[in-house]
């Protein structure tokens, strides 16, 4: 029996990924409606509102595909649920991940609900490189999907997999979401876009980094919202002052500190927002930059709580706290304390694990979920241990920010 075609709302960003997602759904015969979300409205450093540029590109694509495009404004929600948290985290000395929070609170909550309710759509589709174990069964086998749940799986393209950023979305949202690009590589997506006559979008420069910062330097941006709060750089080795700074919020663990008057490079190993001190280490692979354990907030499980954790209060899986281009997956052991917080022990030390970032857990192809890192265990320096040679190999660590 032929599958009945459905009404799909496709989130349109003006980029090649969402454009191809919409094209593929249209080619399958579905009724497709484009929906553009605005969540930031200030001008960039050149006086251009990037959101307006993105909307024009999204309109160009939808006109080409002969599908309607609508616009929804979530600027106020984004400020309240994502940006206010972003500022609060930096002010208290931690480093947030606004992309994960945007997916959790905006794209796969308010935006998804708006798409389904306002347009009576059967599902929301996005241009994320991710898959689920049920695919389009969410359109045709709803009772089975509701009973068994949906697993979030890595995208086919290992370099573009975006499950890390989707690790906090709800099961309810996943049961209403399609990822048309999940089985494609980025190169294949670009080829499809070219064949669909979307050369203009293929040639468009891809947006990278945090949407509200754009191409600006982070320190210049954050100073617009957080007042300077001068303090000292302190050497982790002897406790001596090696320089001054204008606030802990300007630095994150692992980055180069760029201390005025110093002949060699120093790297941020820790921060104390109350004392406004930034602890620094004299080289990029100093043991103070590496740790083996951390504590997280309550763990969010996308599909369901793993049985091992239920019955044994202990499980082994794979860990990541930054996107794939920065750190590879590492084996870990997860346990829960009496407060239901996660205790994560790594099989090998990692550099620059940072409170405020998210610990994301995997089992094979499945992204299990994760939680915000609240504190770190002792560094290798505090444990009087050396950094293993395998941990100093170049895997694209960004130490300059």
C-alpha positions as CSV (number, residue, x, y, z in Angstrom):
1,X,0.0,0.0,0.0
2,X,1.4,3.4,-1.0
3,X,2.2,5.7,1.9
4,X,-0.2,8.7,2.2
5,X,1.6,12.0,1.7
6,X,1.8,14.3,4.7
7,X,2.1,18.0,5.5
8,X,5.6,18.8,6.7
9,X,6.8,22.2,7.9
10,X,10.5,22.6,7.1
11,X,12.5,25.0,9.2
12,X,14.3,27.3,6.6
13,X,17.5,29.2,7.5
14,X,18.5,30.4,4.0
15,X,21.4,27.9,4.0
16,X,22.1,24.9,1.8
17,X,21.1,22.3,4.4
18,X,17.6,23.4,5.1
19,X,17.1,24.2,1.4
20,X,18.0,20.6,0.4
21,X,15.8,19.2,3.2
22,X,12.8,21.1,1.8
23,X,13.7,20.0,-1.7
24,X,13.9,16.3,-0.8
25,X,10.5,16.4,1.0
26,X,8.9,18.2,-1.9
27,X,10.4,15.6,-4.3
28,X,8.9,12.8,-2.2
29,X,5.5,14.4,-2.9
30,X,4.8,15.8,0.6
31,X,3.0,19.1,1.0
32,X,5.8,21.3,2.3
33,X,5.6,24.7,4.1
34,X,8.7,26.7,4.8
35,X,9.0,28.4,8.2
36,X,11.7,30.9,9.0
37,X,12.6,31.7,12.6
38,X,14.0,35.0,13.7
39,X,15.7,34.9,17.2
40,X,18.1,37.8,17.1
41,X,17.5,41.3,15.6
42,X,20.5,43.5,16.2
43,X,22.8,44.7,13.4
44,X,26.3,43.3,12.9
45,X,29.5,45.3,12.9
46,X,28.9,46.3,9.2
47,X,25.4,47.7,10.0
48,X,23.6,44.7,8.4
49,X,20.9,42.6,10.0
50,X,22.0,39.0,9.1
51,X,18.5,37.7,9.9
52,X,17.1,39.9,7.1
53,X,19.7,38.5,4.7
54,X,19.0,34.9,5.7
55,X,15.2,35.5,5.2
56,X,15.7,36.8,1.7
57,X,17.8,33.7,0.8
58,X,15.1,31.4,2.4
59,X,12.5,33.2,0.3
60,X,14.6,32.7,-2.8
61,X,14.7,29.0,-2.2
62,X,11.0,28.6,-1.4
63,X,10.1,30.5,-4.6
64,X,12.3,28.2,-6.5
65,X,10.7,25.1,-5.0
66,X,7.2,26.6,-5.3
67,X,6.4,26.3,-1.6
68,X,5.0,29.0,0.8
69,X,7.3,30.6,3.3
70,X,6.2,32.1,6.6
71,X,8.1,34.0,9.3
72,X,7.9,33.7,13.0
73,X,9.6,35.9,15.6
74,X,11.1,34.3,18.8
75,X,13.4,37.1,19.7
76,X,11.9,37.6,23.1
77,X,11.9,33.9,23.9
78,X,15.4,33.5,22.7
79,X,16.6,36.3,24.9
80,X,14.8,34.9,28.0
81,X,15.6,31.2,27.5
82,X,19.0,31.3,25.9
83,X,20.8,34.6,25.9
84,X,20.1,35.6,29.5
85,X,21.5,32.2,30.5
86,X,24.5,32.8,28.3
87,X,25.3,36.1,30.1
88,X,24.6,34.6,33.6
89,X,27.0,31.7,32.9
90,X,29.8,34.0,31.9
91,X,29.2,36.3,34.8
92,X,29.5,33.4,37.2
93,X,32.7,32.0,35.6
94,X,31.3,29.1,33.5
95,X,31.2,28.7,29.7
96,X,27.7,28.0,28.3
97,X,26.7,26.3,25.0
98,X,23.9,28.4,23.6
99,X,23.4,26.2,20.5
100,X,22.3,23.2,22.7
101,X,20.0,25.5,24.7
102,X,18.5,27.0,21.6
103,X,17.7,23.5,20.3
104,X,16.2,22.5,23.6
105,X,14.1,25.6,24.4
106,X,13.4,27.2,21.0
107,X,13.8,25.1,17.9
108,X,12.5,21.8,19.2
109,X,10.0,23.3,21.7
110,X,8.4,26.6,20.9
111,X,9.3,26.6,17.1
112,X,8.2,23.0,16.7
113,X,4.9,23.5,18.6
114,X,4.2,26.6,16.6
115,X,4.8,24.7,13.3
116,X,2.6,21.8,14.3
117,X,-0.2,23.8,15.8
118,X,-0.4,26.8,13.6
119,X,-0.1,24.9,10.3
120,X,-1.7,21.6,11.5
121,X,1.5,19.9,10.3
122,X,2.2,16.2,10.7
123,X,5.9,16.9,11.5
124,X,8.7,19.4,11.6
125,X,11.8,18.8,9.4
126,X,15.2,20.5,9.8
127,X,18.5,20.4,8.0
128,X,20.4,18.8,10.8
129,X,22.8,16.0,10.1
130,X,21.2,13.4,12.3
131,X,19.0,10.3,12.1
132,X,16.5,8.5,14.1
133,X,15.9,4.7,14.3
134,X,12.3,5.1,13.0
135,X,12.8,7.6,10.1
136,X,9.5,8.6,8.5
137,X,7.6,6.0,10.6
138,X,6.7,9.0,12.8
139,X,4.3,9.9,10.0
140,X,2.7,6.5,9.5
141,X,3.2,4.4,12.7
142,X,2.4,6.9,15.4
143,X,1.0,4.4,18.0
144,X,4.1,2.1,17.7
145,X,6.4,5.1,17.8
146,X,4.7,6.5,20.9
147,X,4.9,3.1,22.6
148,X,8.5,2.3,21.7
149,X,10.0,5.7,21.6
150,X,12.5,7.2,19.2
151,X,16.3,6.9,19.4
152,X,18.5,9.7,18.1
153,X,21.3,8.4,15.9
154,X,24.5,9.9,14.5
155,X,24.3,11.3,10.9
156,X,26.0,9.4,8.1
157,X,28.6,12.1,7.6
158,X,31.0,11.8,10.6
159,X,32.4,15.3,10.1
160,X,29.0,16.9,10.1
161,X,27.1,14.8,12.6
162,X,25.1,17.3,14.8
163,X,23.7,15.0,17.5
164,X,25.9,16.7,20.0
165,X,23.8,19.9,19.6
166,X,20.6,17.9,19.8
167,X,21.5,16.0,23.0
168,X,19.0,17.9,25.2
169,X,15.8,17.7,23.0
170,X,12.8,15.9,24.4
171,X,11.4,12.5,23.4
172,X,8.1,14.3,22.6
173,X,9.9,16.6,20.1
174,X,11.8,13.7,18.5
175,X,8.5,11.9,17.8
176,X,7.5,14.9,15.7
177,X,10.8,15.5,13.9
178,X,12.3,14.5,10.5
179,X,15.9,14.8,9.5
180,X,16.0,14.4,5.7
181,X,19.8,14.9,5.5
182,X,20.6,12.2,8.0
183,X,21.8,9.6,5.4
184,X,23.7,12.1,3.3
185,X,27.2,13.6,3.4
186,X,27.7,17.3,3.1
187,X,29.2,16.8,-0.4
188,X,26.1,14.9,-1.5
189,X,23.9,17.7,-0.1
190,X,25.8,20.3,-2.1
191,X,25.5,18.2,-5.2
192,X,21.7,17.9,-4.8
193,X,21.4,21.6,-4.3
194,X,23.3,22.2,-7.5
195,X,21.1,19.8,-9.4
196,X,18.1,21.5,-8.0
197,X,19.2,24.9,-9.4
198,X,20.2,26.3,-6.0
199,X,23.7,27.3,-7.1
200,X,23.3,30.7,-5.4
201,X,22.7,29.0,-2.0
202,X,25.6,26.6,-2.5
203,X,28.0,29.5,-3.1
204,X,26.7,31.3,0.0
205,X,29.1,31.5,2.9
206,X,28.1,29.1,5.6
207,X,27.3,30.6,9.0
208,X,29.6,29.4,11.7
209,X,29.7,29.9,15.5
210,X,27.1,31.5,17.7
211,X,24.4,33.3,15.8
212,X,24.3,36.4,17.9
213,X,28.0,37.0,17.8
214,X,28.4,36.7,14.0
215,X,31.9,37.6,12.8
216,X,32.8,39.7,15.8
217,X,35.5,38.9,18.2
218,X,34.1,37.3,21.3
219,X,35.7,39.6,23.8
220,X,34.5,42.7,21.9
221,X,30.9,41.2,21.9
222,X,30.7,40.2,25.5
223,X,32.0,43.6,26.7
224,X,28.8,45.1,25.3
225,X,26.8,43.2,27.9
226,X,29.1,42.5,30.9
227,X,30.9,45.3,32.7
228,X,34.7,45.0,33.1
229,X,35.7,43.4,36.5
230,X,39.5,43.6,36.7
231,X,41.5,40.8,38.4
232,X,44.8,38.9,38.2
233,X,46.3,36.1,36.2
234,X,47.8,33.6,38.7
235,X,50.4,31.0,37.8
236,X,49.2,27.5,38.7
237,X,52.7,26.4,39.5
238,X,53.8,29.0,42.1
239,X,50.7,31.1,42.8
240,X,52.5,34.3,41.6
241,X,50.7,37.1,39.8
242,X,51.8,37.1,36.1
243,X,49.4,39.8,34.8
244,X,46.1,41.6,35.0
245,X,42.8,41.1,33.1
246,X,39.5,42.9,32.7
247,X,37.2,40.1,33.9
248,X,36.9,36.3,34.2
249,X,34.0,36.4,31.7
250,X,36.5,37.2,28.9
251,X,38.2,33.8,29.2
252,X,37.4,30.1,29.0
253,X,39.4,27.1,30.1
254,X,42.0,26.0,27.5
255,X,42.4,29.2,25.6
256,X,45.5,31.3,25.2
257,X,45.5,34.1,27.7
258,X,47.6,36.7,25.8
259,X,49.1,38.3,28.9
260,X,50.7,41.7,28.3
261,X,54.4,41.8,28.9
262,X,54.9,38.0,29.0
263,X,57.5,36.5,26.7
264,X,55.9,33.1,26.4
265,X,52.3,31.9,26.0
266,X,50.1,31.2,29.0
267,X,46.9,29.1,28.9
268,X,43.8,29.3,31.1
269,X,43.6,26.4,33.5
270,X,40.8,27.7,35.8
271,X,38.8,30.6,37.0
272,X,37.4,32.0,40.3
273,X,34.6,34.5,39.5
274,X,34.3,35.5,43.1
275,X,37.9,36.5,43.5
276,X,38.2,37.4,39.8
277,X,41.3,35.4,39.4
278,X,42.3,33.4,36.3
279,X,44.7,30.6,36.9
280,X,47.1,30.1,34.0
281,X,49.6,27.4,32.9
282,X,52.9,27.9,31.1
283,X,52.1,25.6,28.1
284,X,49.2,24.3,26.1
285,X,49.6,20.7,27.3
286,X,50.3,21.4,31.0
287,X,48.8,18.8,33.4
288,X,46.6,21.4,35.0
289,X,44.6,21.6,31.7
290,X,43.6,17.9,31.9
291,X,41.2,16.0,34.1
292,X,39.7,12.5,34.4
293,X,36.5,13.1,36.3
294,X,33.6,15.6,36.5
295,X,30.1,16.1,38.0
296,X,27.1,17.0,36.0
297,X,23.6,18.1,36.7
298,X,20.7,15.6,36.4
299,X,21.2,13.5,33.2
300,X,18.7,13.9,30.4
301,X,18.0,10.7,28.5
302,X,16.5,11.1,25.0
303,X,15.0,7.6,24.7
304,X,15.0,6.1,28.1
305,X,17.2,5.6,31.2
306,X,19.7,2.8,30.4
307,X,18.9,-0.4,32.2
308,X,22.5,-0.8,33.5
309,X,22.2,2.5,35.3
310,X,18.8,1.6,36.8
311,X,19.9,-1.8,38.1
312,X,23.6,-1.3,38.8
313,X,23.9,2.5,39.1
314,X,26.8,2.2,36.7
315,X,27.3,2.1,33.0
316,X,30.0,2.4,30.4
317,X,29.6,4.4,27.2
318,X,31.3,7.1,25.1
319,X,31.7,10.7,26.1
320,X,32.1,14.0,24.3
321,X,31.9,17.6,25.7
322,X,32.7,19.5,22.5
323,X,31.8,19.0,18.8
324,X,33.5,16.3,16.8
325,X,36.0,18.7,15.2
326,X,37.5,19.5,18.6
327,X,37.7,16.3,20.6
328,X,37.1,12.7,19.7
329,X,34.8,10.3,21.7
330,X,36.3,8.9,24.8
331,X,35.3,5.9,26.8
332,X,33.8,6.7,30.2
333,X,32.0,5.2,33.2
334,X,28.8,6.9,34.5
335,X,27.4,6.6,38.0
336,X,24.8,8.6,39.9
337,X,25.2,10.2,43.3
338,X,22.4,10.6,45.9
339,X,21.3,13.8,44.3
340,X,20.9,12.0,40.9
341,X,23.8,14.0,39.5
342,X,26.1,12.3,37.0
343,X,29.6,11.3,38.0
344,X,31.6,10.7,34.8
345,X,35.0,9.0,34.9
346,X,37.0,9.1,31.7
347,X,39.2,6.3,30.5
348,X,41.8,8.8,29.4
349,X,42.3,12.5,30.4
350,X,40.9,15.2,28.3
351,X,42.1,18.8,27.8
352,X,40.0,21.8,28.7
353,X,36.9,20.2,30.0
354,X,34.8,23.2,31.1
355,X,32.0,23.7,33.6
356,X,28.9,25.1,31.8
357,X,29.6,22.9,28.7
358,X,27.6,19.7,28.2
359,X,28.7,16.1,28.7
360,X,27.1,14.2,25.8
361,X,26.9,10.4,26.0
362,X,26.9,7.8,23.1
363,X,26.4,4.1,22.8
364,X,27.4,3.0,19.3
365,X,25.4,5.1,16.8
366,X,23.0,6.3,19.5
367,X,23.2,9.6,21.2
368,X,21.9,8.8,24.7
369,X,21.6,12.3,26.0
370,X,23.7,14.2,28.5
371,X,23.9,16.9,31.1
372,X,25.5,20.3,31.9
373,X,29.0,19.9,33.5
374,X,28.8,21.6,37.0
375,X,32.3,20.9,38.4
376,X,35.5,19.1,37.6
377,X,37.5,16.6,39.6
378,X,41.2,17.2,40.3
379,X,43.5,18.0,37.4
380,X,46.4,15.8,36.5
381,X,48.7,18.5,38.0
382,X,46.8,18.2,41.3
383,X,47.1,14.4,41.1
384,X,50.9,14.7,40.4
385,X,50.4,12.9,37.1
386,X,52.0,13.5,33.7
387,X,49.9,14.0,30.5
388,X,50.0,10.8,28.4
389,X,51.8,11.3,25.1
390,X,48.6,10.2,23.3
391,X,46.8,13.2,24.7
392,X,49.2,15.7,23.2
393,X,48.5,14.6,19.6
394,X,47.0,17.4,17.5
395,X,43.2,16.9,17.2
396,X,42.3,20.5,16.3
397,X,42.3,22.0,19.8
398,X,41.4,25.7,19.5
399,X,43.7,27.4,22.0
400,X,43.5,31.0,20.6
401,X,39.7,31.5,20.6
